[in-house]
Amino acid sequence: MSSVLASITPNVQPLTPAAQDEWFERKFAESIARHEAAKTPTLSILVSKGTLDWAYPPFIIGATAAAMGWDVTMFFTFYGLGLLKKDLKLHISPLGNPAMPMKMPFGPHWFQQVEWNMPNLLMAGIPGFESAATGLMQQTLKNHGIAPIAELRDACIEAGVKLMACQMTVDLFGWEKDDFIPGVTEWAGAASYLSGAKGADVTLFV
């Protein structure tokens, strides 16, 4: 039999054990690469904050990833759960936030570029300062064509992002499910969220 094979493939030499190992490793790596290329990337975002400034990052990242074809899950807990309410009343406060310089969304260009670093004592002592800061931020977002949170949230829903609401937070704050948008995908606890998040390619805490 060996003589017959040799006559059919006279120039083929048997592979050495080292060559066989090299061949197997190459084919295995190619198979893994094909599998990874065909896999849908997954993103998991835990949303824990509900102020106007902290609301933008998770929705922007979630909507962008979904538009890129990623499988996205967002878990809203504690103050972040308020971002799923039908009635959004988002505020921002520069108090105690040195990373947030105040800029004015009106006036000449040079005036809008001034960073008003106001001391905490001044901000805490002026009635209505938080409402004024919120209004200025909303106007700044509008001037730059940034969509409101409600629109970004709708974009996530349309793109198929899974919006998970923390049931424990609902019970803790005494809220009702009717307070929230119908786009909530699931009412669950930390264990349910973690069972899916453990296999995500990217996991973010906001």
DOLUMMI-853614 format. One record per residue (C-alpha): residue number from 1; residue in one letter; chain; x, y negated, z. Coordinates in steps of 0.25 Angstrom, whole numbers, plus 5000, padded with zeros to 4 digits. Layout:
% residues N
+-----+------+-----+------+-------+------+
: seq : type : mol : east : north :   up :
+-----+------+-----+------+-------+------+
: NUM :    a :   A :    X :     Y :    Z :
...
+-----+------+-----+------+-------+------+
END
This chain:
% residues 206
+-----+------+-----+------+-------+------+
: seq : type : mol : east : north :   up :
+-----+------+-----+------+-------+------+
:   1 :    m :   A : 5000 :  5000 : 5000 :
:   2 :    s :   A : 5011 :  4990 : 5004 :
:   3 :    s :   A : 5018 :  4993 : 4990 :
:   4 :    v :   A : 5005 :  4990 : 4983 :
:   5 :    l :   A : 5004 :  4976 : 4991 :
:   6 :    a :   A : 5018 :  4973 : 4988 :
:   7 :    s :   A : 5016 :  4976 : 4973 :
:   8 :    i :   A : 5004 :  4966 : 4973 :
:   9 :    t :   A : 5011 :  4955 : 4981 :
:  10 :    p :   A : 5025 :  4957 : 4979 :
:  11 :    n :   A : 5029 :  4943 : 4984 :
:  12 :    v :   A : 5021 :  4943 : 4997 :
:  13 :    q :   A : 5029 :  4945 : 5009 :
:  14 :    p :   A : 5023 :  4949 : 5022 :
:  15 :    l :   A : 5022 :  4937 : 5032 :
:  16 :    t :   A : 5031 :  4938 : 5044 :
:  17 :    p :   A : 5024 :  4937 : 5058 :
:  18 :    a :   A : 5029 :  4922 : 5059 :
:  19 :    a :   A : 5023 :  4919 : 5045 :
:  20 :    q :   A : 5010 :  4925 : 5049 :
:  21 :    d :   A : 5009 :  4917 : 5062 :
:  22 :    e :   A : 5012 :  4904 : 5054 :
:  23 :    w :   A : 5001 :  4908 : 5044 :
:  24 :    f :   A : 4991 :  4911 : 5055 :
:  25 :    e :   A : 4994 :  4898 : 5062 :
:  26 :    r :   A : 4993 :  4890 : 5049 :
:  27 :    k :   A : 4979 :  4896 : 5045 :
:  28 :    f :   A : 4974 :  4894 : 5060 :
:  29 :    a :   A : 4978 :  4880 : 5060 :
:  30 :    e :   A : 4971 :  4877 : 5046 :
:  31 :    s :   A : 4959 :  4884 : 5051 :
:  32 :    i :   A : 4958 :  4875 : 5064 :
:  33 :    a :   A : 4961 :  4863 : 5055 :
:  34 :    r :   A : 4949 :  4867 : 5046 :
:  35 :    h :   A : 4940 :  4869 : 5059 :
:  36 :    e :   A : 4944 :  4856 : 5065 :
:  37 :    a :   A : 4942 :  4848 : 5052 :
:  38 :    a :   A : 4928 :  4854 : 5051 :
:  39 :    k :   A : 4924 :  4851 : 5065 :
:  40 :    t :   A : 4915 :  4840 : 5069 :
:  41 :    p :   A : 4922 :  4831 : 5079 :
:  42 :    t :   A : 4915 :  4829 : 5092 :
:  43 :    l :   A : 4915 :  4816 : 5101 :
:  44 :    s :   A : 4909 :  4815 : 5116 :
:  45 :    i :   A : 4907 :  4802 : 5122 :
:  46 :    l :   A : 4903 :  4800 : 5137 :
:  47 :    v :   A : 4897 :  4787 : 5139 :
:  48 :    s :   A : 4897 :  4781 : 5153 :
:  49 :    k :   A : 4896 :  4766 : 5152 :
:  50 :    g :   A : 4884 :  4758 : 5147 :
:  51 :    t :   A : 4889 :  4743 : 5146 :
:  52 :    l :   A : 4888 :  4736 : 5132 :
:  53 :    d :   A : 4903 :  4737 : 5130 :
:  54 :    w :   A : 4905 :  4752 : 5134 :
:  55 :    a :   A : 4893 :  4756 : 5126 :
:  56 :    y :   A : 4899 :  4753 : 5112 :
:  57 :    p :   A : 4911 :  4763 : 5113 :
:  58 :    p :   A : 4904 :  4776 : 5114 :
:  59 :    f :   A : 4893 :  4772 : 5104 :
:  60 :    i :   A : 4903 :  4767 : 5094 :
:  61 :    i :   A : 4912 :  4779 : 5095 :
:  62 :    g :   A : 4900 :  4789 : 5095 :
:  63 :    a :   A : 4894 :  4783 : 5083 :
:  64 :    t :   A : 4907 :  4782 : 5075 :
:  65 :    a :   A : 4911 :  4797 : 5078 :
:  66 :    a :   A : 4897 :  4801 : 5074 :
:  67 :    a :   A : 4898 :  4794 : 5061 :
:  68 :    m :   A : 4911 :  4801 : 5059 :
:  69 :    g :   A : 4904 :  4814 : 5060 :
:  70 :    w :   A : 4908 :  4817 : 5074 :
:  71 :    d :   A : 4899 :  4825 : 5084 :
:  72 :    v :   A : 4897 :  4814 : 5095 :
:  73 :    t :   A : 4891 :  4816 : 5109 :
:  74 :    m :   A : 4889 :  4804 : 5119 :
:  75 :    f :   A : 4886 :  4807 : 5134 :
:  76 :    f :   A : 4880 :  4795 : 5141 :
:  77 :    t :   A : 4881 :  4795 : 5156 :
:  78 :    f :   A : 4879 :  4785 : 5167 :
:  79 :    y :   A : 4879 :  4770 : 5162 :
:  80 :    g :   A : 4882 :  4775 : 5148 :
:  81 :    l :   A : 4868 :  4782 : 5148 :
:  82 :    g :   A : 4862 :  4768 : 5147 :
:  83 :    l :   A : 4867 :  4767 : 5133 :
:  84 :    l :   A : 4856 :  4777 : 5129 :
:  85 :    k :   A : 4845 :  4769 : 5134 :
:  86 :    k :   A : 4834 :  4763 : 5125 :
:  87 :    d :   A : 4836 :  4750 : 5131 :
:  88 :    l :   A : 4850 :  4746 : 5131 :
:  89 :    k :   A : 4854 :  4734 : 5140 :
:  90 :    l :   A : 4869 :  4734 : 5139 :
:  91 :    h :   A : 4878 :  4724 : 5146 :
:  92 :    i :   A : 4893 :  4721 : 5147 :
:  93 :    s :   A : 4901 :  4715 : 5158 :
:  94 :    p :   A : 4915 :  4710 : 5157 :
:  95 :    l :   A : 4916 :  4709 : 5172 :
:  96 :    g :   A : 4927 :  4718 : 5177 :
:  97 :    n :   A : 4931 :  4721 : 5162 :
:  98 :    p :   A : 4944 :  4714 : 5159 :
:  99 :    a :   A : 4945 :  4721 : 5146 :
: 100 :    m :   A : 4933 :  4713 : 5141 :
: 101 :    p :   A : 4937 :  4699 : 5137 :
: 102 :    m :   A : 4925 :  4690 : 5135 :
: 103 :    k :   A : 4924 :  4684 : 5120 :
: 104 :    m :   A : 4913 :  4675 : 5115 :
: 105 :    p :   A : 4905 :  4680 : 5103 :
: 106 :    f :   A : 4902 :  4666 : 5098 :
: 107 :    g :   A : 4910 :  4653 : 5095 :
: 108 :    p :   A : 4922 :  4651 : 5086 :
: 109 :    h :   A : 4931 :  4662 : 5083 :
: 110 :    w :   A : 4942 :  4657 : 5093 :
: 111 :    f :   A : 4932 :  4656 : 5104 :
: 112 :    q :   A : 4927 :  4670 : 5102 :
: 113 :    q :   A : 4941 :  4675 : 5103 :
: 114 :    v :   A : 4943 :  4670 : 5117 :
: 115 :    e :   A : 4943 :  4681 : 5128 :
: 116 :    w :   A : 4936 :  4675 : 5140 :
: 117 :    n :   A : 4943 :  4683 : 5152 :
: 118 :    m :   A : 4933 :  4680 : 5163 :
: 119 :    p :   A : 4936 :  4684 : 5177 :
: 120 :    n :   A : 4927 :  4694 : 5184 :
: 121 :    l :   A : 4923 :  4684 : 5195 :
: 122 :    l :   A : 4918 :  4674 : 5184 :
: 123 :    m :   A : 4910 :  4685 : 5177 :
: 124 :    a :   A : 4904 :  4691 : 5190 :
: 125 :    g :   A : 4900 :  4677 : 5195 :
: 126 :    i :   A : 4892 :  4672 : 5182 :
: 127 :    p :   A : 4878 :  4677 : 5182 :
: 128 :    g :   A : 4874 :  4683 : 5168 :
: 129 :    f :   A : 4889 :  4685 : 5164 :
: 130 :    e :   A : 4886 :  4700 : 5161 :
: 131 :    s :   A : 4874 :  4696 : 5152 :
: 132 :    a :   A : 4883 :  4685 : 5145 :
: 133 :    a :   A : 4894 :  4695 : 5142 :
: 134 :    t :   A : 4884 :  4705 : 5137 :
: 135 :    g :   A : 4878 :  4695 : 5127 :
: 136 :    l :   A : 4892 :  4691 : 5123 :
: 137 :    m :   A : 4896 :  4705 : 5120 :
: 138 :    q :   A : 4883 :  4708 : 5112 :
: 139 :    q :   A : 4886 :  4696 : 5104 :
: 140 :    t :   A : 4900 :  4700 : 5101 :
: 141 :    l :   A : 4896 :  4714 : 5097 :
: 142 :    k :   A : 4885 :  4708 : 5088 :
: 143 :    n :   A : 4895 :  4698 : 5082 :
: 144 :    h :   A : 4904 :  4709 : 5078 :
: 145 :    g :   A : 4893 :  4718 : 5072 :
: 146 :    i :   A : 4894 :  4729 : 5083 :
: 147 :    a :   A : 4881 :  4736 : 5084 :
: 148 :    p :   A : 4873 :  4736 : 5097 :
: 149 :    i :   A : 4874 :  4749 : 5106 :
: 150 :    a :   A : 4860 :  4753 : 5102 :
: 151 :    e :   A : 4864 :  4753 : 5087 :
: 152 :    l :   A : 4876 :  4761 : 5090 :
: 153 :    r :   A : 4868 :  4771 : 5099 :
: 154 :    d :   A : 4858 :  4773 : 5087 :
: 155 :    a :   A : 4870 :  4775 : 5078 :
: 156 :    c :   A : 4875 :  4786 : 5087 :
: 157 :    i :   A : 4862 :  4793 : 5087 :
: 158 :    e :   A : 4860 :  4792 : 5072 :
: 159 :    a :   A : 4874 :  4798 : 5070 :
: 160 :    g :   A : 4870 :  4810 : 5079 :
: 161 :    v :   A : 4878 :  4807 : 5092 :
: 162 :    k :   A : 4873 :  4815 : 5104 :
: 163 :    l :   A : 4869 :  4805 : 5115 :
: 164 :    m :   A : 4869 :  4813 : 5128 :
: 165 :    a :   A : 4863 :  4806 : 5140 :
: 166 :    c :   A : 4867 :  4810 : 5154 :
: 167 :    q :   A : 4855 :  4815 : 5162 :
: 168 :    m :   A : 4862 :  4813 : 5175 :
: 169 :    t :   A : 4863 :  4798 : 5172 :
: 170 :    v :   A : 4848 :  4797 : 5168 :
: 171 :    d :   A : 4844 :  4803 : 5182 :
: 172 :    l :   A : 4855 :  4795 : 5189 :
: 173 :    f :   A : 4850 :  4781 : 5184 :
: 174 :    g :   A : 4835 :  4785 : 5184 :
: 175 :    w :   A : 4833 :  4783 : 5169 :
: 176 :    e :   A : 4823 :  4790 : 5161 :
: 177 :    k :   A : 4826 :  4797 : 5147 :
: 178 :    d :   A : 4816 :  4788 : 5141 :
: 179 :    d :   A : 4825 :  4776 : 5144 :
: 180 :    f :   A : 4835 :  4782 : 5133 :
: 181 :    i :   A : 4835 :  4782 : 5118 :
: 182 :    p :   A : 4829 :  4795 : 5111 :
: 183 :    g :   A : 4843 :  4797 : 5105 :
: 184 :    v :   A : 4848 :  4804 : 5118 :
: 185 :    t :   A : 4853 :  4818 : 5113 :
: 186 :    e :   A : 4854 :  4825 : 5126 :
: 187 :    w :   A : 4851 :  4822 : 5141 :
: 188 :    a :   A : 4862 :  4830 : 5148 :
: 189 :    g :   A : 4872 :  4830 : 5160 :
: 190 :    a :   A : 4888 :  4830 : 5160 :
: 191 :    a :   A : 4889 :  4845 : 5159 :
: 192 :    s :   A : 4881 :  4845 : 5145 :
: 193 :    y :   A : 4889 :  4834 : 5140 :
: 194 :    l :   A : 4903 :  4840 : 5144 :
: 195 :    s :   A : 4899 :  4853 : 5138 :
: 196 :    g :   A : 4899 :  4846 : 5124 :
: 197 :    a :   A : 4910 :  4836 : 5127 :
: 198 :    k :   A : 4920 :  4846 : 5130 :
: 199 :    g :   A : 4921 :  4850 : 5116 :
: 200 :    a :   A : 4922 :  4836 : 5110 :
: 201 :    d :   A : 4933 :  4832 : 5102 :
: 202 :    v :   A : 4933 :  4818 : 5108 :
: 203 :    t :   A : 4927 :  4814 : 5121 :
: 204 :    l :   A : 4926 :  4800 : 5126 :
: 205 :    f :   A : 4921 :  4794 : 5139 :
: 206 :    v :   A : 4916 :  4779 : 5138 :
+-----+------+-----+------+-------+------+
END
